[in-house]
Amino acid sequence: MLHSLIIPVTPFQQNCSLVWDERGRAAVIDPGGDLERVLGEAERRKLVLTKILLTHAHLDHCAATARLSRERGLPVEGPQREDRFWIEALPAAAAQFGFPPAESFEPDRWLEDGDRVSVGEETLEVLHCPGHTPGHVVFFHRGQRCAWVGDVLFAGSIGRTDFPRGDHQALIRSIRERLFPLGDEVRFIPGHGPASSFGAERRTNPFVADRLFVE
């Protein structure tokens, strides 16, 4: 069984997640900042951190990655390599938005659609879902019907596409052709705000609800 805890971090209240297996072997998904809080939660639960997983390379999702990787000796997996330019821009972005200094880094493993990543004895499937950023990926735990979708989809909204190399039509395709087919019952953890389900968004989301795509 995969356990998880959402920890909102940074002034942008980004949903960093701790995920771990039954033996307490854990990964940090999207460490954007506030590492003391994240590490404190891991220590309280006696978790052994084994890796960092990144959905995409925007500042609020990965600004603390280099520090966490260096201090704890953790490999970095993700995102897809088309987000490299965002990683290279981290120092400038941190200064622009008033974040603590952020370092660029090289992931130990760039992820591609169809890859799998392990968290202890648990496995997450990787879906490449471009649109918000070109290298955005989603992590899906098939057994528990749960997905970590970063900034692709939100409860009642979708990711922005007005950043460099954003693509609105690609984002819509990612949601409707890659995520929704996973099943209405799938619960998802977005990059910001409350969790929801794909079924709820198919019914009510004003950007991607089924009713908007009836010919």
C-alpha positions in Angstrom: 0.0 0.0 0.0 1.2 3.5 -0.8 0.7 6.2 1.8 0.8 9.9 1.2 0.8 13.3 2.9 0.3 16.7 1.2 2.5 19.5 2.5 1.7 23.0 1.0 5.0 24.8 0.6 6.2 28.2 -0.7 4.2 31.4 -0.9 2.4 29.8 -3.8 1.1 27.0 -1.6 2.3 24.3 -3.8 1.3 20.8 -2.9 4.5 19.0 -2.1 3.8 15.3 -1.3 5.5 12.7 0.7 4.7 9.2 -0.5 5.9 5.9 1.1 5.4 2.2 1.2 4.6 -0.1 4.2 8.2 -0.2 5.2 8.5 3.6 5.4 10.7 4.0 2.2 9.7 7.4 0.8 9.9 9.8 -2.0 9.3 13.6 -2.1 7.2 14.7 -5.0 7.9 18.4 -6.1 10.0 19.9 -3.3 9.5 23.5 -4.1 10.7 24.9 -0.7 10.2 24.9 3.0 12.4 21.9 3.4 12.4 22.0 7.2 8.7 21.4 7.2 9.0 18.5 4.7 11.9 16.9 6.5 10.2 17.4 9.8 7.1 15.5 8.6 9.3 12.7 7.3 11.2 12.4 10.6 8.0 12.4 12.6 6.8 9.4 10.6 10.3 7.7 10.7 10.4 7.6 6.9 13.6 6.8 5.0 13.8 9.2 2.0 15.0 7.4 -1.1 14.4 9.8 -4.0 12.9 13.0 -5.4 10.2 12.9 -8.1 9.4 15.9 -10.2 6.3 16.5 -12.2 7.7 19.6 -13.9 10.4 22.2 -13.5 8.6 25.4 -12.4 10.1 27.2 -9.5 7.4 26.4 -6.9 7.7 22.7 -7.7 11.4 22.2 -7.7 13.4 25.1 -6.2 14.6 23.1 -3.3 15.6 20.0 -5.3 19.3 20.6 -5.6 19.7 21.3 -1.9 17.6 18.3 -0.8 19.4 16.0 -3.2 22.8 17.2 -2.1 22.1 17.2 1.7 20.4 13.8 1.7 22.1 12.1 -1.2 18.9 11.6 -3.0 18.6 10.8 -6.8 16.2 13.0 -8.8 13.8 11.4 -11.3 11.8 13.6 -13.7 10.6 15.6 -15.3 10.7 14.8 -19.1 13.8 16.4 -20.7 11.9 19.1 -22.5 11.8 21.0 -19.2 15.5 21.3 -19.1 15.3 25.1 -19.9 13.2 25.7 -16.9 15.7 24.0 -14.6 18.5 26.1 -16.1 16.4 29.2 -15.4 15.8 28.4 -11.7 18.4 30.9 -10.2 17.0 33.8 -12.2 13.4 32.8 -11.5 14.1 32.6 -7.7 15.5 36.1 -7.7 12.6 37.4 -9.8 9.9 36.0 -7.5 11.6 36.6 -4.2 12.3 33.0 -3.4 15.4 31.9 -1.5 18.3 31.2 -3.9 17.7 28.2 -6.1 20.3 26.1 -7.9 19.9 24.5 -11.3 20.6 20.7 -11.4 20.7 17.7 -13.7 18.2 15.0 -12.9 19.7 11.5 -12.5 16.9 10.2 -14.7 14.8 12.0 -17.2 11.4 10.4 -17.5 9.5 9.4 -20.6 5.9 8.3 -21.2 5.4 4.7 -20.2 8.3 4.7 -17.7 7.8 3.4 -14.1 9.3 4.7 -10.9 9.6 2.8 -7.7 8.9 4.0 -4.1 10.1 1.1 -2.0 7.9 -1.8 -3.0 5.4 0.4 -4.8 5.3 1.4 -8.4 4.1 4.7 -10.0 3.4 4.8 -13.8 4.7 7.8 -15.7 2.5 9.7 -18.2 4.0 12.5 -20.3 1.3 15.3 -20.2 2.7 18.4 -21.9 0.9 21.7 -22.2 1.5 23.6 -18.9 5.2 22.9 -19.6 6.6 20.8 -22.5 8.2 18.2 -20.1 5.4 17.8 -17.6 4.8 14.3 -16.3 2.1 12.7 -14.1 2.6 9.9 -11.6 -0.1 7.3 -11.4 -0.6 4.5 -8.8 -2.8 2.1 -10.5 -3.6 -0.1 -7.5 -4.9 2.8 -5.4 -6.3 4.7 -8.3 -4.5 7.9 -7.4 -2.5 10.4 -9.6 -0.1 13.2 -8.8 -0.8 15.6 -11.7 1.2 18.7 -10.9 -0.2 21.7 -12.7 -2.0 19.9 -15.5 -5.4 19.8 -13.9 -7.0 21.3 -10.8 -10.3 21.0 -9.0 -12.4 23.3 -11.3 -9.6 24.5 -13.4 -6.6 23.6 -15.6 -2.9 24.7 -15.8 -1.8 27.9 -17.2 -0.4 27.9 -20.7 0.9 31.5 -21.0 4.4 30.6 -19.9 7.2 30.0 -22.4 6.4 26.9 -24.5 3.0 26.5 -22.9 0.5 25.0 -25.3 -3.2 25.2 -24.5 -4.4 22.6 -27.0 -1.7 20.1 -25.9 -2.8 20.6 -22.3 -6.4 19.8 -23.2 -5.3 16.7 -25.1 -3.2 15.6 -22.1 -6.2 15.9 -19.8 -8.8 14.3 -22.0 -6.8 11.7 -23.9 -4.2 10.7 -21.2 -5.8 11.4 -17.8 -9.5 11.0 -18.1 -9.3 7.5 -19.7 -7.6 6.3 -16.5 -11.1 6.2 -14.9 -13.7 8.5 -13.3 -12.9 7.0 -9.9 -9.3 8.1 -10.0 -8.5 10.6 -7.3 -5.8 13.2 -8.2 -3.5 15.4 -6.2 -3.0 18.7 -8.0 -0.1 21.1 -7.7 -2.3 23.6 -5.8 -5.6 23.4 -4.0 -7.8 20.5 -3.0 -7.8 17.0 -4.4 -10.6 15.9 -6.8 -11.4 13.0 -9.1 -11.3 12.7 -12.9 -15.0 11.9 -12.9 -15.9 15.1 -11.0 -13.8 17.2 -13.5 -15.4 15.4 -16.5 -18.8 16.5 -15.1 -18.2 20.0 -13.8 -14.8 21.5 -14.9 -15.5 24.6 -17.0 -12.5 24.0 -19.2 -12.5 20.2 -19.9 -16.0 18.9 -19.0 -17.4 16.3 -21.4 -20.3 18.6 -22.4 -17.9 21.0 -24.0 -16.7 18.4 -26.5 -20.0 17.0 -27.7 -20.1 17.4 -31.5 
